[in-house]
Amino acid sequence: MGAGAPTATGALALNDGWAELKRMWVVPQARGRGLSKALLVALETRARDAGITWLRLETGIANHEALGLYERSGFVRIGPFGDYRPDPLSVFMEKRLS
């Protein structure tokens, strides 16, 4: 990681009453420091501030670290949402924001 290089990123795609968590990523050299959790908390706060009730996401079945983070953070598995279709390589999850 060079000076000024991005360390972590994430995004929300806002919809009507819900948002999709998109593209969360932490560079490998910075993993294990709690950045993913902090990033997720920041994105949840932004979603709440935007009036979002439900936060949803799609991730891969082999993304074990992400699945663990989302489950520990209160996300539950659901079926496909939005334009997604059933996919044996995808996991769909959501969390109610209060």
C-alpha positions in Angstrom: 0.0 0.0 0.0 1.5 3.3 -1.1 0.8 6.6 0.5 -2.6 7.8 -0.5 -3.6 4.4 -2.0 -7.1 3.2 -1.2 -7.3 0.7 1.7 -11.0 -0.1 1.8 -14.1 0.7 -0.2 -17.8 0.0 -0.3 -20.9 1.5 -1.8 -24.7 1.5 -1.5 -27.2 1.4 -4.3 -30.3 3.2 -3.0 -33.8 2.0 -3.9 -37.2 2.8 -2.6 -37.1 1.9 1.1 -34.1 -0.4 0.7 -30.5 -0.3 -0.4 -28.1 -2.8 -1.8 -24.7 -3.1 -0.3 -22.2 -3.2 -3.2 -18.5 -3.7 -3.7 -17.2 -4.0 -0.1 -13.4 -4.6 -0.3 -10.3 -4.3 1.9 -6.9 -4.7 0.4 -5.3 -8.0 1.5 -2.4 -6.2 3.4 -5.0 -4.4 5.7 -7.3 -7.3 6.5 -7.7 -8.5 10.0 -7.7 -5.0 11.5 -11.5 -4.5 11.8 -11.7 -2.3 8.7 -14.5 -4.4 7.1 -16.7 -4.1 10.2 -16.0 -0.3 10.5 -16.8 0.1 6.8 -20.0 -1.9 7.2 -21.1 0.2 10.2 -20.4 3.4 8.2 -22.5 2.2 5.3 -25.3 1.1 7.5 -25.3 4.6 9.1 -25.4 6.2 5.7 -28.3 4.0 4.7 -30.2 4.9 7.9 -29.5 8.6 7.3 -31.0 8.2 3.8 -34.2 6.7 5.3 -33.5 3.1 4.3 -35.3 0.4 6.1 -33.7 -2.7 4.6 -30.1 -3.3 3.6 -29.6 -6.2 1.1 -26.6 -7.8 -0.5 -25.5 -10.5 -2.9 -22.2 -12.3 -2.4 -20.6 -15.5 -3.5 -20.9 -18.9 -1.7 -17.1 -19.2 -1.4 -16.7 -15.7 0.2 -16.5 -17.2 3.7 -15.0 -14.2 5.5 -17.7 -11.9 4.1 -20.5 -14.3 4.9 -19.2 -14.5 8.5 -19.0 -10.7 8.8 -22.5 -10.3 7.5 -24.0 -13.0 9.7 -22.3 -11.6 12.8 -23.6 -8.2 11.9 -27.3 -9.4 11.8 -27.8 -10.2 8.2 -30.0 -13.2 7.4 -30.2 -15.2 4.2 -33.1 -14.5 1.8 -34.0 -15.4 -1.8 -33.0 -13.3 -4.8 -34.2 -9.7 -4.8 -34.4 -6.9 -7.3 -33.2 -8.0 -10.7 -31.3 -11.0 -9.4 -32.4 -14.5 -10.3 -31.7 -17.7 -8.4 -28.0 -18.7 -8.7 -26.3 -21.6 -7.0 -23.1 -19.5 -6.7 -24.8 -16.6 -4.9 -26.0 -15.9 -1.4 -28.6 -13.2 -0.8 -28.9 -11.6 2.5 -30.7 -8.7 4.2 -30.8 -6.8 7.5 -33.6 -4.6 8.9 -32.2 -1.2 9.9 -33.9 0.4 12.9 
